Amino acid sequence: MNDAVQDGGSGRLYLVSTPIGNLKDVTLRAIEILQKVNLIAAEDTRRAGVLLRHYSVNTPTVSYHDFNERQVTPKLLAMLQSGKSVALITDAGTPGISDPAFYLVRAALEKQIIVENIPGPSAFVAALVISGLPCDRFVFEGFPPAKKGRQKFFHELADEARTIVLYEAPQRVEKTLAAVLDHWGDRRAVLARELTKLHEEVRRGMISELLAGISERPLRGECVVVVEGKREAK
């Protein structure tokens, strides 16, 4: 067992991965860390509460998200420098992937605070490996810009030969797939939603086929879009 865990993780920042859906996907080590740290910084304390209550974790929580990171970070750093331990969790999955964890990690490292990763689930990895598309080389681009820079975003990826992985909100999936079709052409793609949850769904086909399917049956839940890279001209 890690000595830092034995003494409560003194002065360490832990990045703890949490389930992306099914609560059983949490690791034993993650539960142990969450129980023993002094504070849990969560992107959404209400959503975190579901997981924490399920595993009888009574550690105090504080909200840490995109809109308060600059205000809360100095307080967390002061706590860490005083010898306390903090676990950082996101809404679901691995901290630092399309969430504000990077800001705190960088600040902690600048203060020479030890940062330790407690690995676990990640939605884009889960979708990539079941996509059936090449996953030996890929590029993860997170959420496409909703407005400013959107056209440039898709244009710059048009010649990308590696498999491309995107996150998207359900209300914007159709618009994003239409942009992909317009800028990249009709390629093989996979649309995964509600991964590991009761209503998990994975749709495979050409982008045009996925678009037609959305028109017939709208989506709910956060989505991962996996698109094959540009093929070499024969």
Secondary structure, DSSP 8 states (H G I E B T S, - for coil): --HHHHTT-TTEEEEE-B-SS-GGGS-HHHHHHHHHSSEEEES-HHHHHHHHHHTT----EEE--TTTHHHHHHHHHHHHHTT--EEEE-SSB-TTSSSTHHHHHHHHHHTT-EEEEE----HHHHHHHHS-S--SSEEE--S--SSTTHHHHHHHTTT--SEEEEEE-GGGHHHHHHHHHHHH-S-EEEEEESTTSTT-EEEEEEHHHHHHHHHHS---S-EEEEE-------
